[in-house]
Amino acid sequence: MSGESPQPMAGYSPADWAGESAQRWASQADRLEAQLVPVSEVLFAAAKLQPGEHVLDVGCGRGATTVQAAGLVGARGSATGIDISEGLVDEARGFADGTHNAEFIVADAQHHRFAAQFDVAISRFGVMFFDDAVAAFSNLRASVRGGGRLVAAVWQTRDMSELMETPLRIGARTITGLGHAIDLPPIDGGPFSLGDVEHARAVVSEAGWAQVEVALHDVSLHNGGPGSVDDALELTLTIGPLRMLLADLPDAVTAAVRSELHEEYARRHDGVGVRFQGAISIITAQVPA
């Protein structure tokens, strides 16, 4: 696959993230943050942030990763979160209250012009939705000083993660069994647009970054974090590929899908939450010195 980006999926464009998609995320934010703790652990282990560094957090959402970065770089360093959603940034500012070396910007990271002031740009699932990925990564490169680095967590293609594929497979089987035709979303669309290793490497390299590497990780995730089967079901039906399939179908179909998923989720509940395997990549690169 070349550096040409897949076509954006409905519901995942920058404009969507400035509005409805961000609202759905915010409605489930506590569960999502709990779910993604293992991803943050992998991200920050790769980032190796040092005291005094200045960090740009791309697609910062409610600011959890920005605040974590601010704590790691200490008072001599700083962390700047950028997100296209004004509502999420408002929440991030509240979450970061008292963290004096963290600040937030409402802007589109693929266009916003920074001086080359950062030592590292990080992102936890915030770089997969650009309209023009090469231009966006080029803009991010311009924000990082010579010798600085990029560390970004992205999903592998959808078929590589139980967390994504299992609910979609069960939902599709139930929907078609009830006589409704569906078109499954592409395995490399939307959140999975950088899931192919060679494509991700090509995009970031074409944007001018050097020493581009893509490391694959399997992580164990509780769907919606610790909680009940019903908590996990609510998250699944609110955010993600299955929601897209159900969007225009009768409520009875959603009820049937929920019933089928409940059996699978109950089987996977380990006493803490509904556990799935998730497949992520960590993209790392450097700005030539």
VOGU-3710 file (C-alpha; in Angstrom, 3 decimals, decimal comma):
1> msgespqpma> 0,000/0,000/0,000  1,347/3,445/-0,911  1,268/6,666/1,062  -2,123/7,480/-0,431  -4,677/7,517/2,368  -7,814/5,338/2,342  -11,065/7,200/1,824  -12,436/8,557/5,122  -15,278/6,536/6,644  -18,531/8,289/7,431
11> gyspadwage> -18,493/9,503/11,003  -14,720/9,789/11,242  -13,834/12,960/9,346  -12,237/15,937/11,127  -15,598/17,696/10,869  -17,276/14,752/12,609  -14,703/14,877/15,415  -15,444/18,560/15,875  -19,094/17,670/16,495  -21,084/14,455/16,876
21> saqrwasqad> -18,205/11,984/17,163  -16,650/14,026/19,961  -19,996/14,167/21,765  -20,305/10,374/21,618  -16,736/10,024/22,861  -17,400/12,440/25,721  -20,511/10,500/26,740  -18,353/7,397/27,262  -15,098/9,121/28,187  -14,616/7,585/31,630
31> rleaqlvpvs> -15,079/4,077/30,259  -12,851/4,766/27,270  -10,069/6,157/29,424  -10,230/3,087/31,651  -10,196/0,817/28,610  -7,151/2,530/27,104  -4,850/2,520/30,144  -2,833/-0,429/28,712  -2,414/1,499/25,436  -1,100/4,529/27,317
41> evlfaaaklq> 1,397/2,284/29,089  2,793/1,061/25,773  2,803/4,586/24,312  4,700/6,188/27,182  7,146/3,293/27,417  8,059/3,990/23,786  8,089/7,780/24,200  10,642/7,742/27,046  9,807/11,335/27,981  12,571/13,105/29,880
51> pgehvldvgc> 12,477/15,929/32,451  12,543/19,304/30,746  11,142/18,137/27,406  8,338/19,988/25,621  5,603/17,682/24,344  2,824/18,098/21,776  -0,110/15,699/22,361  -2,066/15,297/19,106  -5,773/14,533/19,418  -5,586/14,939/23,185
61> grgattvqaa> -9,296/14,442/23,859  -10,085/14,970/27,543  -6,402/15,509/28,307  -5,448/12,354/30,209  -2,358/11,723/28,093  -1,424/15,417/28,158  -1,510/15,510/31,943  0,465/12,268/32,127  3,087/13,756/29,803  3,222/16,939/31,869
71> glvgargsat> 3,948/14,910/34,978  6,742/12,976/33,278  8,571/16,055/31,920  8,261/17,978/35,188  8,188/21,682/35,926  11,019/22,494/33,528  9,098/20,873/30,694  5,616/21,332/29,260  2,812/19,462/27,533  0,489/21,029/24,975
81> gidiseglvd> -2,662/19,164/23,985  -4,357/19,911/20,686  -7,787/18,662/19,647  -10,342/19,725/17,079  -13,232/19,343/19,549  -13,928/22,434/21,630  -16,068/20,407/24,029  -13,346/17,850/24,711  -10,734/20,570/25,188  -13,009/22,306/27,680
91> eargfadgth> -13,165/19,042/29,623  -9,392/18,645/29,321  -8,793/22,067/30,847  -10,944/21,104/33,803  -9,223/17,732/34,130  -5,805/19,421/34,082  -6,720/22,099/36,613  -3,670/22,590/38,834  -1,254/21,065/36,303  0,707/24,243/35,659
101> naefivadaq> 2,847/22,950/32,798  -0,082/21,737/30,667  -2,037/23,816/28,177  -4,600/23,091/25,477  -5,436/24,386/22,015  -8,660/23,954/20,035  -7,414/23,479/16,474  -6,983/20,973/13,662  -3,490/19,511/14,023  -3,222/18,921/10,290
111> hhrfaaqfdv> -3,351/22,686/9,627  -2,429/24,540/12,819  0,946/26,249/12,488  3,374/25,886/15,357  6,910/27,087/15,593  9,403/24,213/15,829  9,158/24,298/19,602  8,556/20,689/20,680  10,977/17,905/21,481  8,423/15,196/20,841
121> aisrfgvmff> 4,945/14,801/19,369  2,891/11,999/20,915  -0,570/10,699/20,132  -2,863/8,000/21,451  -5,280/7,258/18,604  -5,356/10,900/17,440  -3,616/10,714/14,049  -5,791/8,282/12,062  -8,533/10,663/10,925  -6,734/13,303/8,853
131> ddavaafsnl> -8,170/14,234/5,445  -4,623/14,306/4,032  -2,360/12,195/6,223  0,885/13,089/4,460  0,203/16,827/4,742  -0,811/16,407/8,380  2,328/14,505/9,363  4,376/17,062/7,463  2,752/19,811/9,534  3,492/17,896/12,722
141> rasvrgggrl> 7,106/17,459/11,636  7,388/21,241/11,322  6,318/21,554/14,967  9,207/19,419/16,255  12,796/20,595/16,611  15,587/19,012/14,632  16,498/15,716/16,256  13,079/15,532/17,934  10,732/12,604/17,606  7,249/11,281/16,942
151> vaavwqtrdm> 5,606/8,515/18,979  2,041/7,609/18,008  -0,247/4,730/18,947  -2,662/3,639/16,203  -4,928/0,655/15,703  -3,802/-2,119/13,408  -6,349/-3,037/10,733  -9,722/-3,938/12,208  -9,450/-7,660/11,492  -6,426/-7,922/13,797
161> selmetplri> -8,318/-6,957/16,993  -10,903/-9,094/18,781  -12,120/-5,902/20,451  -13,273/-4,526/17,108  -13,901/-7,593/14,984  -15,865/-9,837/17,351  -18,790/-7,433/18,034  -18,928/-6,485/14,348  -18,995/-10,125/13,235  -21,748/-11,038/15,709
171> gartitglgh> -23,729/-7,922/14,851  -23,449/-8,500/11,093  -24,578/-12,125/11,467  -27,610/-11,056/13,507  -28,556/-8,189/11,197  -28,386/-10,282/8,022  -30,206/-13,114/9,771  -33,092/-10,698/10,308  -33,187/-9,979/6,569  -31,331/-6,649/6,406
181> aidlppidgg> -28,610/-6,063/3,853  -25,428/-4,411/5,133  -22,093/-3,224/3,807  -19,272/-3,985/6,186  -16,848/-1,082/6,623  -13,343/-1,575/5,232  -10,762/-3,088/7,529  -8,473/-0,097/6,893  -10,965/2,772/7,132  -11,547/5,361/9,834
191> pfslgdveha> -9,748/4,387/13,071  -7,764/1,740/11,161  -6,425/3,965/8,377  -2,812/3,553/9,541  -3,200/-0,097/10,440  -1,208/-1,468/7,531  2,483/-1,322/8,489  3,858/-0,485/5,054  1,202/2,168/4,477  1,888/3,804/7,846
201> ravvseagwa> 5,614/3,803/7,187  5,096/5,258/3,701  2,838/8,078/4,944  5,168/9,193/7,714  8,268/8,893/5,542  6,680/10,862/2,706  5,899/13,602/5,241  9,621/14,095/5,813  10,238/12,121/9,001  13,336/9,936/9,215
211> qvevalhdvs> 14,040/6,579/10,880  10,376/5,600/10,684  9,603/2,389/12,550  6,321/0,592/13,223  6,237/-1,794/16,192  3,303/-4,190/16,619  1,761/-4,859/20,028  -1,052/-7,057/21,291  -2,688/-5,600/24,382  -5,296/-7,049/26,708
221> lhnggpgsvd> -8,178/-4,606/27,097  -11,356/-4,555/29,142  -14,086/-3,273/26,851  -15,146/-0,082/28,614  -12,683/-0,716/31,421  -13,569/-2,570/34,617  -17,334/-3,003/34,831  -20,322/-5,122/33,991  -21,403/-6,794/30,780  -24,039/-4,094/30,326
231> daleltltig> -21,402/-1,365/30,722  -19,354/-2,925/27,931  -22,422/-3,351/25,722  -23,345/0,309/26,096  -19,891/1,360/24,934  -19,923/-1,041/21,975  -23,298/0,237/20,777  -22,356/3,902/21,249  -18,901/4,046/19,654  -17,275/2,008/16,931
241> plrmlladlp> -17,957/0,154/13,672  -21,034/-1,727/14,900  -22,829/1,526/15,716  -22,485/2,476/12,041  -24,234/-0,708/10,913  -27,128/-0,193/13,314  -27,591/3,545/12,747  -30,515/3,316/10,278  -32,048/0,018/11,359  -35,138/-0,518/13,571
251> davtaavrse> -34,726/-0,567/17,328  -35,754/-4,220/17,334  -32,618/-5,069/15,377  -30,431/-3,291/17,922  -32,199/-5,205/20,687  -31,507/-8,489/18,923  -27,837/-7,604/18,427  -27,544/-6,612/22,082  -28,988/-9,980/23,112  -26,497/-11,898/20,955
261> lheeyarrhd> -23,577/-9,811/22,179  -24,629/-10,260/25,802  -23,959/-13,991/25,601  -20,466/-13,451/24,166  -19,626/-10,674/26,607  -20,793/-12,725/29,585  -18,477/-15,525/28,465  -15,560/-13,068/28,287  -16,168/-11,369/31,627  -13,206/-12,251/33,846
271> gvgvrfqgai> -14,520/-10,892/37,128  -13,156/-7,417/36,387  -14,552/-6,612/32,970  -15,183/-7,946/29,471  -11,725/-8,829/28,193  -10,644/-8,698/24,546  -7,347/-8,708/22,679  -6,527/-5,468/20,862  -3,852/-4,989/18,199  -2,051/-1,654/18,079
281> siitaqvpa> 1,019/-0,225/16,389  3,478/2,277/17,800  4,837/4,528/15,060  8,153/6,192/15,894  10,171/8,618/13,792  12,646/11,469/14,067  13,097/14,903/12,545  16,465/14,996/10,775  18,921/16,958/12,914
//
